[in-house]
Amino acid sequence: MRLTRLLLYLAIILSFISIIMSIGSEIRLNKFENYMESLFNRQNSKVNDSISTLNTKLEEINKYFEPNGIVEKYINYKSNLEKHLTDLEKLLTLATEDQNVGYFQLYITGSREVWIGIKDAKDTYLFQGMLKPGLSPYKFYFFKSPSVKTNYTIEIPYNSKIQTANPNNIYFLIEEPGQRRLKQMPNSKLENISEDLNLYIPTIRGE
């Protein structure tokens, strides 16, 4: 009987201890769950705040790129400014009248653009591009330097080479000391403009 009672008491005590441990585990589990939930909520709040801030910044950036926004206005302003400066340089180049210098301009006939390349004696390109029909704004100085230098005044050696596929559409408006003349491009390749165009250059003609 005593052994049975002892075992019974022991079973009751163990059950009580087990219940207490279960309750403690449950409490600790609840605390851990509450901690994790709180941590998740804080992190989620931070992420949401970051996303909200990012969306706000994206909306502000989009305003720059929307039609008639700051970026478009800046591009248009820059483009117009460059165009006006280019036009000004063209007008300045065409209006400049140098005395006792030698240069030529190119006049393109027909309705299509014409490619032309100008090289020095070492076959290094000094100029190449597609020229539109009409009078080209470029002035190529082969004798002395221009009094006003722009992007359209190009100095080249008197023995430069010129090449094109459309010589019949190219005319040289030649300005030489004391005279002006017009000459069609004689061949598709000019190996020496001084000789092929019979340029008057006092320093090399001894006059």
Disulfide bonds with the S-S distance in Angstrom:
none
